[in-house]
Amino acid sequence: MIRLNCTNCNALLTIDEAFAGGVCRCQHCGTIQTVPSTAELANPQSTGGKKLFERKMRADGTQGSGLDALAEVLSSSGLSGSGLTSRTSSNKKGYSLPPKNTAMVPMLIAAVVVIILLLCAVIYMATRGPAIETRVEEVPVVQPAPPTPAAQPVATPATPTAAPTPPGTPAAPTPAAKPKRSPKFLGLAISEPSVVYLLDSSSAGQSTFEPMIQCSFRSIESLEPTQKFQILSWHSKVDFVYPPHAILPASPTNINAAENHLKDAYASGPTDVAPSLKKVLTLHPAVICLATGKSLQPNFADIVLTEVGDTNVIIHCFALGQEDTSGALQKIAQQTHGQYRIVTAEDLTMFSQSDQ
């Protein structure tokens, strides 16, 4: 162990021999000083350590941190180039901030203005209304008709002259021709030469029966005079049917007779489709429009397809007011090359009150 006295407070310090030739700090006053080397220990006259750091009193009476003295020691040792100088040096120069780069300010302002303009453009494009498309329809060129030969005068029999109308009598209005509608039932086109409307009259579908009957009236009114029809509401006991034993052309007389005969039809009790379908198939119609407003059993399709057999009749199926969850109507339409449609209550009312 090396023993030496502090150069400042003269306190006895005990230091390990491994620190010989190095520095140490006094644990009493904090002074940094050198530890004698082994050569100096051999020479007792130089056993005193050199003071490297000592806390000194500042001019204002406060005790310094010791860094000022350490800076002076480093300055005297030739290490002043490292940037450590005395904080109490009279040649201390104030630190000045680097000059601000004012050339960047206009560029920043310009960038902010560009960003604002881009945002305004995006907002305008997002909030403006849809563009109005201008469609230019191509007008077909009408070719001039070839000249027709001069018509020969034809003698026509004299027609009786109508009695003169008294002055002040208004002229009778000319009835406007009603446009002919294309044959449809519940929105589905009917182009076949003969059609039978097979309508369910069970009490389970009572809410849809009356508008369903009206829809069949609107449909036969749209048929061509050469197309034939029959309306039959199947029931387990009594069928409401017209014409009763045949399918007849859609003439105004037959249409009025059908509407008068079926206007008092009603829905009641359970129904069985098999007997009514068997009667319809004896008339050999081209298409059957089967409509019901009740929930069906899964075996309903087997009953209908068994009666149809190997005939070529097309059966269009309509579920009124609700979807057919049993899948029976879909199966019938698929196997007879017909179509399956779901008609909502709103659409059913619309079809019953207007042209289809």
Secondary structure, DSSP 8 states (H G I E B T S, - for coil): -EEEE-TTT--EEEE-GGGTTSEEE-TTT--EEE---HHHHHSGGG-S--EEE---B-TTS-B--SHHHHHHHHHHTT-GGGS---TT-TT----------TTHHHHHHHHHHHHHHHHHHHHHHHHS--------------------------------------TT---------------EETTEE--SSEEEEEEE--GGGHHHHHHHHHHHHHHHHHS-TT-EEEEEEE-SS--EEESSSS-EE--HHHHHHHHHHHTT----S---HHHHHHHHHTT--SEEEEEE-S---TTHHHHHHHHHTT---EEEEEEESS--TT-HHHHHHHHTT--EEEE-HHHHHHHHHS--
